[in-house]
Amino acid sequence: MPDSLPEDREKKTATKECRKRQHESGSQTDEDCHSGGSHSCETSARFLEMNAKLDKLLGLFSEMEDLKSRLTVVESENKSLKEAMKFTNEDLEEVKTISTNGRHHEQEH
């Protein structure tokens, strides 16, 4: 089993993002996070983690819509191909019938 699960990696990433923001901006909240008030940092990390998961889900919904559109096109093409195959088979049967009737007619003469 791997050392870290995807959730663990997301938490670590979120914590790194929190630290990065703390380093970049010296806001009171960030200072609290450095000085032992890690509750706000953990909350920020959780929000970042939740945002990452929501972004992933939104991306999946978009992908699903694209796949639905592609499926509709494929189903339409499939229907057209089936109709073309049906007409081709009917034409072949007609050619066979004409060919068979022509042979019978030639043999009679």
Residue pairs with C-beta under 8 A, 6 or more apart in sequence:
4 12
7 49
10 49
10 52
10 53
11 45
11 49
13 48
13 49
13 52
14 44
14 45
14 46
14 47
14 48
14 49
14 52
15 41
15 45
17 44
17 45
17 48
18 33
18 41
18 44
18 45
18 48
19 41
21 30
21 44
22 30
22 31
22 33
22 34
22 41
29 40
32 40
33 40
33 41
33 44
